[in-house]
Amino acid sequence: MIGVKDPLEQIVFEVSYGCNAGCQFCYNCWKAPGYERGAELAPSDYRRLRGRLPAAKLYALSGGEPLMRRDLFEIADALGENGTPLSLLTNGIDMDERVADALAERNIVIQLPVHGLRDGHDGLMGRVGAFAGMVRACALLKDRHLSMTTSTVASTANLDSLERALELCVALGSRFLLLIRFLPGGAGLDRRDLMLDLEGLRRAYGALESVCDAYGVRGGVGVPNLPCMIDEDLYPHVQFSSCLAGRDWFVIDPSGRLRMCNHSPTVYGHPLEEDLAHIVGNVTLRCLEEGTVYPSQCEGCSRVLDCRGGCRAVAETMYGDIRAPDPLLDPRVRGDRPDQWASARPIGR
């Protein structure tokens, strides 16, 4: 099919608008003004939806908090009928033995957040007891020999304790340490104070490199890096990847609508109601698939087809233009003129 790889690397299904935490950095686009929520899909809808989407190497169940869906495992069974591996992105707060048994029965890979030690994690998650719930979830998964990875959002709030948080991930049994730089969006749209400047991001990557080297674990960066800003060769134990949004990765929101990325608020269509070929024929998605969506200052760079000028979704969210610069290319974010960034407004807002 034109504009869609077969199979895709991943399709993320945001199965619930609900959440039991109040993360300061939450990027869920429906928590920002202007996103129209529809009714959440039923398990039978996911069975129909799966048949209308391209094949994928992985289906990820996300949210909100997916464990708030009482019919989550009906959804998982509907999506997994064709044998596609499943992963679950959960904060672990509501995990109990029944849930852990159901996960083990289906051999679902789990990703849990670790954003700091006890108080730091609870503070960033916006819920007292979030840390205890996450640790309890790790123990339940370990008892059942389930694979578990961790994700850590790096921000100004946890930069000083980041290395200890990543060491905790190793101690909890994480098989892969995913580091994500904070990007404004959703409920965190106005939290620019959490954004790392260029030096802060280098420190964050350095912490990940140090832990991966010391403990022999794998680590990776979950948001596209800008190799013109940060030399990836300085972090040999860290896996960097290019942005797959709109060409090898799509997101389905809780109402069944297709977006290019978790961080992007733009809905391109409803696969249950529209032909997928028509949806992916959208000019923006076609350009994303071709790799021609990037900032004008990146024109002529030999790496632009891989890098695409950094994260396209945060450019769209912050500046109102999918072709705008990644904030790391903004001198106010890099740290050149931090005094002006605090009062700056996104383009188009």
C-alpha positions as CSV (number, residue, x, y, z in Angstrom):
1,M,0.0,0.0,0.0
2,I,1.3,3.4,-0.9
3,G,2.7,5.3,2.0
4,V,2.7,2.3,4.5
5,K,5.5,-0.1,5.1
6,D,4.6,-3.8,5.5
7,P,5.1,-4.7,8.2
8,L,5.4,-1.5,10.3
9,E,7.8,-1.5,13.2
10,Q,5.0,-0.7,15.6
11,I,1.5,0.5,16.1
12,V,0.6,2.1,19.4
13,F,-2.9,1.7,20.7
14,E,-3.9,4.3,23.3
15,V,-6.7,2.2,24.8
16,S,-7.8,4.6,27.5
17,Y,-8.2,8.4,28.1
18,G,-8.3,7.7,31.8
19,C,-5.3,7.8,34.1
20,N,-4.6,7.3,37.9
21,A,-1.6,9.6,38.0
22,G,-1.0,13.3,37.3
23,C,2.5,13.4,35.6
24,Q,4.0,16.8,35.4
25,F,5.5,15.9,32.0
26,C,2.4,14.1,30.6
27,Y,2.3,14.4,26.8
28,N,-1.1,12.9,26.1
29,C,-2.5,15.3,23.5
30,W,-6.1,15.0,24.6
31,K,-5.1,16.8,27.9
32,A,-4.3,19.9,25.9
33,P,-7.1,22.3,24.8
34,G,-8.8,21.6,21.5
35,Y,-8.5,17.8,21.3
36,E,-12.0,16.3,20.9
37,R,-12.4,13.0,22.7
38,G,-14.8,10.4,21.3
39,A,-16.2,7.2,22.9
40,E,-13.5,4.6,23.7
41,L,-13.5,1.6,21.5
42,A,-14.9,-1.8,22.6
43,P,-12.8,-5.0,22.3
44,S,-14.8,-6.0,19.2
45,D,-13.8,-2.6,17.6
46,Y,-10.2,-3.5,18.0
47,R,-10.7,-6.8,16.3
48,R,-12.2,-5.0,13.3
49,L,-9.6,-2.3,13.4
50,R,-6.7,-4.8,13.3
51,G,-8.1,-6.2,10.0
52,R,-8.1,-2.7,8.5
53,L,-4.5,-1.7,9.5
54,P,-1.2,-2.9,8.0
55,A,0.7,-5.6,9.7
56,A,3.2,-4.6,12.4
57,K,6.1,-6.2,14.3
58,L,4.7,-5.1,17.6
59,Y,1.4,-3.8,19.1
60,A,1.9,-1.5,22.1
61,L,-1.0,-0.9,24.5
62,S,-0.7,2.5,26.0
63,G,-2.9,5.3,27.4
64,G,-3.6,7.1,29.6
65,E,-3.2,4.2,31.9
66,P,-4.3,1.0,30.1
67,L,-4.9,-1.0,33.3
68,M,-7.9,1.3,34.0
69,R,-9.7,-0.6,31.3
70,R,-11.4,-3.6,32.9
71,D,-11.6,-5.2,29.5
72,L,-8.0,-4.6,28.7
73,F,-7.2,-8.3,28.3
74,E,-10.2,-8.7,25.9
75,I,-8.6,-5.9,23.9
76,A,-5.2,-7.7,24.1
77,D,-6.7,-10.9,22.9
78,A,-8.5,-9.2,20.0
79,L,-5.3,-7.6,18.8
80,G,-3.1,-10.6,19.4
81,E,-5.2,-13.1,17.6
82,N,-2.8,-13.0,14.6
83,G,0.2,-13.7,16.7
84,T,1.6,-10.2,16.7
85,P,3.7,-9.6,19.9
86,L,2.2,-7.3,22.5
87,S,3.7,-4.8,24.9
88,L,2.1,-2.9,27.7
89,L,3.1,0.6,28.8
90,T,1.8,1.0,32.4
91,N,2.7,2.9,35.5
92,G,2.2,-0.3,37.5
93,I,0.1,1.4,40.3
94,D,-2.9,-0.8,39.7
95,M,-1.0,-4.1,39.1
96,D,-1.9,-7.0,41.3
97,E,-1.5,-10.8,41.1
98,R,-4.5,-11.2,38.9
99,V,-3.3,-8.7,36.4
100,A,0.3,-10.1,36.5
101,D,-1.1,-13.6,35.9
102,A,-3.0,-12.4,32.9
103,L,0.1,-10.7,31.5
104,A,2.2,-13.9,32.0
105,E,-0.5,-16.0,30.3
106,R,-0.2,-13.8,27.2
107,N,3.6,-13.3,27.5
108,I,3.2,-9.5,27.2
109,V,6.3,-7.4,27.6
110,I,6.0,-4.7,30.2
111,Q,7.4,-1.2,30.2
112,L,7.4,0.6,33.6
113,P,8.4,4.2,34.3
114,V,11.2,5.0,36.7
115,H,11.7,8.8,37.0
116,G,13.6,9.0,40.2
117,L,13.9,7.5,43.7
118,R,10.8,7.4,45.9
119,D,10.0,11.1,46.5
120,G,11.3,12.2,43.2
121,H,9.3,9.6,41.3
122,D,6.1,10.3,43.2
123,G,6.6,14.1,42.7
124,L,7.0,13.8,38.9
125,M,4.1,11.3,38.7
126,G,1.9,13.5,40.7
127,R,0.8,10.7,43.0
128,V,2.0,9.6,46.4
129,G,2.5,5.9,46.3
130,A,3.4,5.7,42.6
131,F,6.9,4.5,43.5
132,A,5.7,1.8,45.8
133,G,3.2,0.6,43.1
134,M,5.9,0.5,40.5
135,V,8.3,-1.5,42.7
136,R,5.5,-3.9,43.6
137,A,4.7,-4.4,39.9
138,C,8.4,-5.2,39.3
139,A,8.3,-7.9,42.0
140,L,5.1,-9.4,40.5
141,L,6.6,-9.5,37.0
142,K,9.9,-11.0,38.3
143,D,8.0,-13.8,40.1
144,R,6.4,-14.7,36.8
145,H,9.6,-14.4,34.7
146,L,8.1,-11.7,32.5
147,S,10.3,-9.4,30.5
148,M,10.3,-5.9,31.8
149,T,11.9,-2.7,30.5
150,T,11.9,0.8,31.9
151,S,11.4,4.3,30.6
152,T,12.8,7.5,32.2
153,V,11.8,11.0,31.2
154,A,14.9,13.2,31.7
155,S,14.1,16.8,32.8
156,T,15.5,19.6,34.9
157,A,13.6,18.1,37.8
158,N,15.5,14.8,37.9
159,L,18.8,15.6,36.1
160,D,20.9,15.6,39.2
161,S,19.6,12.2,40.4
162,L,19.2,10.7,36.9
163,E,22.2,8.3,37.2
164,R,20.9,6.9,40.4
165,A,17.4,6.4,38.9
166,L,18.9,4.5,36.0
167,E,20.9,2.4,38.4
168,L,17.6,1.6,40.2
169,C,16.2,0.5,36.8
170,V,19.0,-2.1,36.6
171,A,18.5,-3.2,40.2
172,L,14.8,-3.7,39.5
173,G,15.6,-6.1,36.6
174,S,15.1,-3.9,33.6
175,R,16.4,-5.5,30.4
176,F,16.5,-2.2,28.5
177,L,16.8,1.4,29.8
178,L,14.9,3.8,27.6
179,L,15.7,7.5,28.2
180,I,13.3,10.2,26.9
181,R,14.0,13.9,26.9
182,F,11.1,15.9,28.1
183,L,9.0,17.4,25.3
184,P,6.2,19.9,26.0
185,G,2.8,18.6,25.0
186,G,-0.6,17.6,26.5
187,A,-0.8,18.4,30.2
188,G,2.9,19.4,30.1
189,L,2.5,21.9,27.2
190,D,3.4,24.9,29.3
191,R,6.1,23.1,31.4
192,R,9.0,24.5,29.5
193,D,10.9,24.8,32.8
194,L,11.3,21.0,32.6
195,M,13.1,21.1,29.3
196,L,16.8,20.3,29.2
197,D,19.1,22.6,27.4
198,L,21.9,21.2,25.3
199,E,24.4,20.8,28.2
200,G,21.7,19.2,30.3
201,L,20.9,16.7,27.6
202,R,24.6,15.8,27.2
203,R,24.7,15.1,30.9
204,A,21.6,12.9,30.6
205,Y,23.1,10.9,27.8
206,G,26.3,10.7,29.8
207,A,24.4,9.2,32.8
208,L,22.8,6.6,30.5
209,E,26.2,5.8,29.0
210,S,27.8,5.4,32.4
211,V,25.2,3.0,33.7
212,C,25.0,0.9,30.6
213,D,28.8,0.6,30.6
214,A,29.1,-0.2,34.3
215,Y,26.4,-2.8,34.4
216,G,26.4,-4.3,31.0
217,V,22.9,-3.4,30.1
218,R,21.3,-2.1,26.9
219,G,20.1,1.5,26.7
220,G,18.5,3.7,24.1
221,V,17.2,7.2,23.5
222,G,13.4,7.4,22.8
223,V,13.4,10.8,21.0
224,P,15.4,11.5,17.9
225,N,18.8,13.0,18.5
226,L,20.3,15.8,16.5
227,P,23.8,14.5,15.6
228,C,24.8,18.0,14.6
229,M,24.3,19.1,18.2
230,I,25.3,16.0,20.1
231,D,28.1,13.6,19.0
232,E,26.6,10.1,19.2
233,D,30.1,8.5,19.1
234,L,30.6,9.8,22.7
235,Y,28.0,7.4,23.9
236,P,29.0,4.0,22.4
237,H,26.7,2.0,24.7
238,V,23.6,4.0,23.9
239,Q,21.3,3.1,21.0
240,F,20.2,6.1,19.0
241,S,17.4,5.8,16.5
242,S,15.8,8.0,13.8
243,C,12.2,9.2,14.0
244,L,9.8,6.6,12.6
245,A,6.6,8.7,13.0
246,G,4.4,8.6,9.9
247,R,6.5,6.1,8.0
248,D,7.1,3.1,10.2
249,W,5.1,3.9,13.3
250,F,1.5,5.1,13.9
251,V,-0.7,5.7,16.9
252,I,-4.4,4.9,17.3
253,D,-6.2,7.0,19.9
254,P,-8.8,5.6,22.3
255,S,-11.5,6.5,19.9
256,G,-9.9,4.7,17.0
257,R,-8.4,7.7,15.2
258,L,-5.0,7.6,13.5
259,R,-2.1,10.0,14.4
260,M,1.5,9.9,13.3
261,C,3.0,9.8,16.8
262,N,2.2,9.7,20.6
263,H,3.3,13.4,20.9
264,S,1.4,14.7,17.9
265,P,-2.2,16.0,18.3
266,T,-3.1,15.9,14.6
267,V,-5.7,13.3,13.7
268,Y,-5.4,12.1,10.1
269,G,-8.4,9.9,9.9
270,H,-10.5,7.1,11.3
271,P,-9.5,3.7,9.9
272,L,-12.8,2.1,11.1
273,E,-14.7,4.6,8.9
274,E,-12.3,5.5,6.2
275,D,-10.2,3.5,3.7
276,L,-6.6,3.5,5.0
277,A,-5.2,4.3,1.6
278,H,-7.1,7.5,1.6
279,I,-5.9,8.4,5.1
280,V,-2.2,7.8,4.4
281,G,-2.6,9.6,1.1
282,N,-2.6,12.8,3.2
283,V,0.1,15.0,1.8
284,T,1.8,15.4,5.2
285,L,1.9,11.7,5.8
286,R,3.2,11.1,2.3
287,C,6.0,13.6,3.0
288,L,6.8,12.0,6.3
289,E,7.0,8.6,4.7
290,E,9.3,10.1,2.0
291,G,11.5,11.8,4.7
292,T,11.0,15.3,3.2
293,V,9.6,16.9,6.4
294,Y,12.3,18.8,8.2
295,P,13.4,22.4,9.0
296,S,14.7,24.6,6.3
297,Q,18.0,25.0,8.1
298,C,18.6,21.2,7.7
299,E,18.5,21.4,3.9
300,G,21.6,19.9,2.3
301,C,22.7,18.0,5.4
302,S,23.9,14.4,4.6
303,R,22.0,13.0,7.6
304,V,18.7,14.7,7.2
305,L,16.8,11.7,5.8
306,D,17.6,9.8,9.0
307,C,17.6,12.7,11.5
308,R,14.7,14.8,9.9
309,G,15.8,17.7,12.0
310,G,14.9,16.0,15.3
311,C,11.4,15.4,16.6
312,R,8.7,16.6,14.2
313,A,5.9,16.2,16.7
314,V,7.3,18.5,19.3
315,A,8.0,21.1,16.5
316,E,4.3,20.8,15.6
317,T,3.2,21.1,19.3
318,M,5.5,23.9,20.3
319,Y,5.6,26.0,17.2
320,G,2.5,25.1,15.3
321,D,4.4,23.8,12.3
322,I,5.5,20.2,11.6
323,R,8.5,21.6,9.6
324,A,9.6,23.9,12.4
325,P,12.9,23.3,14.2
326,D,13.3,20.8,17.0
327,P,13.6,22.9,20.1
328,L,17.2,21.9,20.4
329,L,17.8,24.0,17.3
330,D,16.3,27.0,19.1
331,P,19.1,29.0,20.7
332,R,16.8,29.8,23.7
333,V,16.5,26.0,24.4
334,R,20.1,25.2,23.7
335,G,21.0,27.5,26.5
336,D,22.4,30.4,24.4
337,R,19.7,32.8,25.7
338,P,17.8,31.1,28.4
339,D,16.4,34.3,29.8
340,Q,14.3,34.9,26.7
341,W,12.9,31.4,26.5
342,A,10.8,31.7,29.7
343,S,8.6,34.4,28.2
344,A,8.6,33.2,24.6
345,R,5.3,32.0,23.1
346,P,5.0,29.2,20.5
347,I,4.5,30.3,16.9
348,G,0.8,30.2,16.1
349,R,-0.5,30.2,19.7
